[in-house]
């Protein structure tokens, strides 16, 4: 499915690029000769556009060749829009340099050099915007099941779960999770997030036929190489593409550093992403931003406190013991959004719990007050946690801090989400919020922990704003 989509989308991109390159060049000519924005360096004579038609043609050919060489049309699943922008502008500069060299050799002095400056800016802008639009269209198509591969994971061990986290955290990769198979009977009892437990490797042939699998990803232990080769052969006989991930003696994928030298894969160990100076940098940013936000929102926080007090009897703040990094307990602050006896009546509502796993969620919770309903809809009830961020109990971005009672019900792999600072917002909050299952939340938290970067924190914080404003998945 993805291969066919890839070929057609690549052809559409090439055609679009050809059109946009020439439109940009025509506009460059118009700006140079008709508008003459920079008159001080304008030549004294006018050159008709007909003289530039061969230039536009040659530039288009050179650009397409350079784009191809630089990998712009490789359509890799994990490439980002910023990667495309870098290739577009760098390739455009290289192509223009080649054009200028050609004119220097043939002494075509009547061509304006200024027109090429405009061409760099306009071509780069037009193609960058087209890539942004193409990605938005692609995302919409993938949500409708177009251009995605139905993927089956073989092996639900540490490496298999890491693959599941990556697929869940990066829907732009174009994978639709179907399920997993594993020969461990205990792992066949329960699914993991959107991945259903479908049986063992002996059931693979039947699963491939019944589930319309497009791709199999194998993550079995290194000693199972014979079984891996057999699964690859069985998959290919049914026309299903199979790939395998070497687990490197059961090392976590987050500890593996890969590189390529002349086509030879180089694999080594890398340091954990969030430690040392990175923790210090994250803490500095937390202090700076939480201080500014507390000062800016202090009048609004005071006003909300008055509304809570007028709406229902009880304290303004709700204090609760939560577990942070290293499962260290701390007092978490929130605006009170429920009536005063909410915790006392909670056992009576256990049958209404709509969440899976060790968490308690009810969409239409009868304990919520009128003011609390509004606060929870826009997540403003959590604003006092900026105090926790300032104190160092939490971070701005990270896994949500759980209750001690919830942690008691964790499976072994769930505990890994508490190895990094808890956060006010996080990856799963901007990808579905309360609409996700608990396993999906944990998988996204672990993906964040394994792939932390300052840019990832920035993207999550920027995406939090529209998520909160539109109240997506909040209750």
C-alpha positions in Angstrom: 0.0 0.0 0.0 2.7 2.5 1.0 4.9 1.6 -2.0 2.1 2.4 -4.5 1.2 5.6 -2.6 4.9 6.5 -2.5 5.4 6.2 -6.3 2.3 8.2 -7.2 2.9 10.9 -4.6 6.5 11.3 -5.7 5.4 11.7 -9.4 2.9 14.3 -8.3 5.6 16.2 -6.3 8.0 16.2 -9.3 5.2 17.6 -11.6 4.3 20.2 -8.9 7.9 21.2 -8.5 8.3 21.7 -12.2 5.3 24.0 -12.3 6.3 26.0 -9.2 9.9 26.4 -10.3 8.8 28.0 -13.5 6.2 30.2 -11.8 8.8 31.4 -9.4 11.2 32.1 -12.2 8.5 34.1 -14.1 7.8 36.1 -11.0 11.5 36.7 -10.5 11.7 38.1 -14.0 8.6 40.3 -13.3 10.1 41.6 -10.0 13.5 42.3 -11.6 12.4 44.1 -14.8 8.9 45.3 -14.2 8.8 46.2 -10.5 12.5 46.8 -10.1 12.6 46.7 -6.3 16.3 47.2 -6.3 17.0 49.9 -8.8 20.5 50.8 -7.7 22.0 47.7 -9.3 19.6 47.4 -12.3 21.2 47.1 -15.7 20.6 50.0 -18.1 18.8 47.9 -20.7 15.7 45.7 -20.8 15.9 42.0 -21.7 12.7 40.4 -23.0 11.5 37.2 -21.3 12.0 35.1 -24.4 15.7 35.4 -23.8 15.2 33.7 -20.4 13.1 30.8 -21.5 16.1 28.5 -22.1 17.4 29.7 -18.7 14.2 28.6 -17.0 14.3 25.2 -18.8 18.0 24.5 -17.9 17.5 25.7 -14.3 14.5 23.3 -13.9 16.5 20.4 -15.2 19.4 21.1 -13.0 17.2 21.6 -9.9 15.4 18.3 -10.5 18.8 16.5 -10.8 20.2 18.1 -7.7 17.0 17.4 -5.7 17.2 13.7 -6.8 20.9 13.5 -5.8 20.2 15.1 -2.4 17.3 12.7 -1.7 14.4 15.1 -1.8 12.3 12.5 -3.7 13.3 9.5 -1.7 10.1 9.9 0.3 11.5 8.4 3.5 8.9 7.7 6.2 10.8 9.5 9.0 11.8 12.7 7.0 10.6 16.0 8.4 9.4 19.2 6.8 12.6 20.9 8.1 14.7 18.3 6.3 12.9 19.1 3.1 13.3 22.8 3.5 17.1 22.4 4.1 17.4 20.2 0.9 15.3 22.7 -1.1 17.3 25.8 -0.2 20.7 24.2 -0.3 20.0 22.5 -3.6 18.6 25.7 -5.1 21.7 27.6 -4.1 23.9 24.9 -5.7 21.8 24.9 -8.9 21.9 28.7 -9.2 25.7 28.5 -8.7 25.9 26.1 -11.6 23.8 28.4 -13.8 26.0 31.4 -13.0 29.1 29.3 -13.8 27.6 28.4 -17.2 26.9 32.0 -18.0 30.4 33.0 -16.9 31.9 30.4 -19.3 29.7 31.4 -22.2 30.0 35.1 -21.3 26.3 35.7 -21.5 26.6 39.1 -19.7 23.2 40.4 -20.7 21.5 38.1 -18.2 20.7 39.8 -14.8 22.4 38.2 -11.8 19.8 39.8 -9.6 17.1 37.7 -11.1 18.8 34.6 -9.7 18.7 36.1 -6.2 14.9 36.5 -6.5 14.7 32.9 -8.0 16.5 31.4 -4.9 14.0 33.2 -2.6 10.9 32.5 -4.6 11.7 28.9 -5.5 12.7 28.0 -1.9 9.5 29.6 -0.6 7.1 28.1 -3.1 8.6 24.5 -2.8 8.7 24.7 1.0 5.0 25.8 1.1 4.1 23.0 -1.3 5.9 20.5 0.9 3.9 21.8 3.9 0.6 21.5 2.1 1.6 18.0 0.8 2.3 16.8 4.3 -1.1 18.2 5.6 -2.9 16.4 2.7 -0.9 13.2 3.4 -1.8 13.3 7.1 -5.5 13.6 6.2 -5.3 10.7 3.7 -3.5 8.5 6.3 -6.2 9.2 8.8 -8.6 7.8 6.2 -6.4 4.7 5.7 -4.9 5.9 2.4 -1.2 5.4 2.0 -0.7 3.4 5.1 0.7 -0.1 5.7 -1.1 -2.5 8.0 1.8 -3.8 10.1 2.2 -6.9 12.3 5.0 -7.1 14.9 6.6 -10.4 15.5 7.9 -10.5 19.1 6.6 -8.4 22.0 9.8 -8.1 24.0 11.7 -5.0 24.8 12.6 -4.3 21.2 9.2 -5.1 19.9 7.6 -2.6 22.4 10.1 0.0 21.3 8.9 -0.4 17.7 5.3 -0.2 18.8 6.1 3.1 20.6 7.7 4.6 17.5 4.8 3.6 15.4 2.3 5.1 17.8 4.2 8.3 18.4 4.9 8.9 14.7 1.6 8.4 12.7 3.3 10.2 9.8 5.4 7.1 9.2 2.4 5.6 7.5 1.9 2.5 9.6 -1.4 1.3 10.9 -0.9 -1.0 13.9 -2.8 -4.4 13.6 -1.3 -6.6 16.3 1.6 -8.8 17.4 2.5 -12.4 17.7 4.7 -13.9 20.4 5.4 -17.4 21.5 5.4 -16.5 25.2 1.9 -17.6 26.5 1.9 -14.7 29.0 2.3 -12.1 26.3 -0.6 -13.6 24.3 -3.1 -12.8 27.0 -3.3 -9.0 26.6 -2.8 -6.6 23.8 -0.5 -3.6 24.1 -2.2 -0.3 23.2 -3.7 -0.6 19.7 -1.6 -3.7 19.0 -3.9 -6.8 19.6 -2.4 -10.1 20.8 -3.0 -12.4 17.8 -1.3 -15.6 19.0 2.1 -17.2 18.3 4.5 -17.4 15.4 2.8 -20.7 14.3 -0.3 -18.7 13.5 1.5 -16.2 11.3 0.3 -17.6 7.9 -3.3 -17.5 8.9 -2.9 -14.0 10.4 -1.3 -12.7 7.2 -4.3 -13.9 5.1 -7.1 -12.9 7.5 -5.8 -9.5 8.6 -4.6 -8.2 5.2 -1.1 -7.4 6.5 1.1 -5.2 4.3 4.3 -5.5 6.3 5.8 -7.7 9.0 8.4 -6.3 11.4 10.3 -9.0 13.3 11.9 -8.3 16.7 12.9 -11.7 17.9 16.0 -12.4 20.1 19.3 -12.8 18.3 19.4 -16.6 19.0 16.2 -17.1 17.0 17.9 -16.3 13.6 16.6 -19.5 12.0 13.0 -18.7 13.0 13.6 -15.1 11.6 14.7 -16.5 8.2 11.7 -18.8 8.2 9.2 -15.9 9.0 10.8 -13.8 6.2 10.4 -16.6 3.7 6.8 -17.3 4.8 5.9 -13.6 4.5 7.4 -13.2 1.1 5.6 -16.2 -0.2 2.3 -14.5 0.6 3.5 -11.2 -1.0 4.0 -9.5 2.4 7.2 -7.5 2.9 9.2 -8.6 6.0 11.8 -6.6 7.9 13.7 -7.5 11.0 15.3 -5.5 13.8 18.5 -7.0 15.4 18.1 -6.7 19.2 21.8 -6.5 19.8 21.9 -9.0 22.7 18.6 -7.5 24.2 19.9 -3.9 24.3 17.2 -1.2 24.3 16.9 0.5 20.9 17.3 3.8 22.8 20.9 2.8 23.6 21.9 2.0 20.0 23.7 4.5 17.8 23.7 3.7 14.0 25.6 5.2 11.1 26.5 4.2 7.6 29.9 4.3 5.9 29.9 3.6 2.2 26.8 1.4 2.6 28.3 -0.5 5.6 26.1 -0.2 8.8 28.0 0.9 11.9 26.3 0.1 15.2 27.4 1.3 18.6 26.2 2.5 22.0 25.0 5.9 22.8 24.3 7.8 26.0 20.8 8.1 27.3 19.1 11.2 25.9 18.1 12.9 29.2 20.9 13.0 31.7 23.7 15.3 32.8 23.8 18.8 31.3 20.5 18.1 29.5 18.7 17.7 32.8 20.3 20.9 34.0 19.2 22.7 30.8 15.7 21.4 31.1 15.5 22.5 34.7 16.7 26.0 33.8 14.0 26.3 31.2 11.4 25.1 33.6 12.3 27.7 36.2 12.4 30.5 33.6 9.1 29.7 31.9 7.2 28.8 35.1 8.2 32.1 36.7 7.1 34.2 33.7 3.7 32.3 33.5 3.0 32.6 37.2 3.6 36.3 37.1 1.6 36.9 33.9 -1.4 34.7 34.9 -1.4 35.7 38.6 -4.5 38.1 38.3 -6.4 35.4 36.4 -5.4 32.7 38.9 -6.7 35.0 41.7 -10.0 35.5 39.9 -10.5 31.8 39.3 -9.9 31.2 43.0 -12.7 33.5 43.8 -15.1 31.8 41.3 -14.3 28.4 42.8 -15.0 29.7 46.3 -18.3 31.2 45.3 -19.4 28.1 43.3 -19.1 25.5 46.0 -17.9 25.0 49.6 -14.4 23.8 50.1 -10.8 24.9 49.5 -9.6 26.6 46.4 -6.8 24.1 45.8 -6.9 20.4 45.6 -3.8 18.8 47.1 -2.9 15.2 46.2 0.2 13.0 46.7 1.7 12.0 43.3 4.8 10.2 42.3 7.5 11.9 40.3 10.9 11.0 38.9 12.2 7.8 40.6 8.8 7.3 42.1 9.5 10.0 44.6 6.3 11.3 46.3 5.3 15.0 46.2 2.3 17.2 46.8 0.6 18.1 43.5 -1.5 21.2 43.3 -4.6 21.7 41.2 -7.6 24.0 41.3 -10.4 22.2 42.9 -12.8 21.2 40.1 -15.0 18.7 42.1 -17.1 18.9 45.2 -15.4 18.6 48.5 -16.3 14.9 49.2 -15.1 13.7 45.8 -12.6 11.3 47.1 -15.0 9.8 49.7 -17.6 8.9 47.0 -15.1 7.7 44.4 -15.5 4.0 45.4 -19.2 4.3 44.8 -18.5 5.3 41.2 -16.0 2.6 40.3 -18.5 0.9 38.0 -18.6 4.0 35.9 -14.9 4.1 35.2 -14.4 4.5 31.4 -10.6 4.3 31.3 -8.5 1.1 30.8 -5.6 0.2 33.1 -4.8 1.7 36.6 -6.5 5.1 36.0 -9.9 6.5 36.8 -11.8 8.6 34.3 -15.5 9.4 33.8 -16.5 11.7 30.9 -19.7 12.9 32.7 -18.3 12.8 36.3 -21.2 13.8 38.7 -18.6 15.1 41.2 -17.5 17.9 38.9 -18.7 21.5 39.8 -20.0 24.0 37.4 -16.8 26.1 37.4 -14.8 22.8 37.5 -16.3 21.6 34.3 -15.1 24.7 32.5 -11.7 24.6 34.1 -11.2 20.9 33.2 -12.4 21.5 29.6 -9.5 23.8 29.0 -7.1 22.1 31.5 -6.9 25.4 33.5 -7.4 23.4 36.7 -3.8 22.2 36.3 -2.3 25.7 36.2 -1.3 25.7 39.9 1.1 22.9 38.9 3.4 25.6 37.7 4.2 25.9 41.4 5.3 22.3 41.3 7.4 23.0 38.1 9.0 26.0 39.8 9.8 23.9 42.9 11.3 21.1 40.9 8.7 18.5 41.6 7.7 18.4 37.9 8.8 19.7 34.6 6.9 21.6 31.9 7.0 18.5 29.6 7.1 14.9 30.7 4.9 12.0 31.8 1.9 12.9 34.0 2.6 12.1 37.6 0.5 9.1 38.8 -1.1 8.3 42.1 0.7 5.7 44.3 -2.4 3.5 44.1 -2.1 3.5 40.3 1.6 2.6 40.4 0.8 -0.4 42.5 -1.1 -1.8 39.5 1.7 -1.1 37.0 3.2 -3.9 34.9 7.0 -4.0 35.0 7.4 -2.1 31.8 5.1 0.7 32.9 7.5 1.7 35.6 10.0 3.0 33.0 7.9 6.1 32.5 8.9 7.3 36.0 12.6 7.4 35.2 12.4 11.0 34.0 10.8 14.1 35.5 7.0 14.2 35.4 5.4 17.0 33.3 2.6 19.4 33.1 2.0 18.4 29.5 3.4 15.6 27.4 3.4 13.7 24.1 0.2 11.7 24.7 -1.6 14.9 25.8 -1.1 16.4 22.4 -1.9 13.2 20.5 -5.2 12.3 22.0 -5.3 13.2 25.7 -7.9 11.2 27.5 -9.0 9.4 24.3 -6.0 7.1 24.5 -5.8 3.8 26.5 -3.4 3.6 29.4 -0.9 1.4 27.5 -0.9 3.9 24.6 -0.2 6.7 27.1 2.8 4.8 28.6 4.1 3.9 25.1 4.2 7.6 24.2 5.8 8.5 27.5 8.5 6.0 26.9 9.1 7.2 23.4 9.5 10.7 24.7 12.0 9.5 27.3 14.0 7.7 24.7 14.0 10.5 22.2 14.1 13.6 24.3 15.4 16.8 22.7 14.9 20.5 23.3 13.2 20.6 19.9 10.8 17.8 20.9 9.9 19.7 24.1 9.3 22.9 22.1 7.0 21.1 19.6 5.0 19.5 22.5 4.6 22.9 24.2 3.5 24.6 21.0 1.0 21.8 20.2 -0.4 22.0 23.7 -1.8 25.4 23.1 -4.3 24.5 20.4 -5.0 21.2 22.0 -6.0 22.9 25.2 -8.0 25.7 23.5 -10.1 23.2 21.5 -10.4 20.9 24.5 -9.6 17.8 22.4 -10.1 14.6 24.5 -10.3 16.4 27.8 -12.5 15.3 30.6 
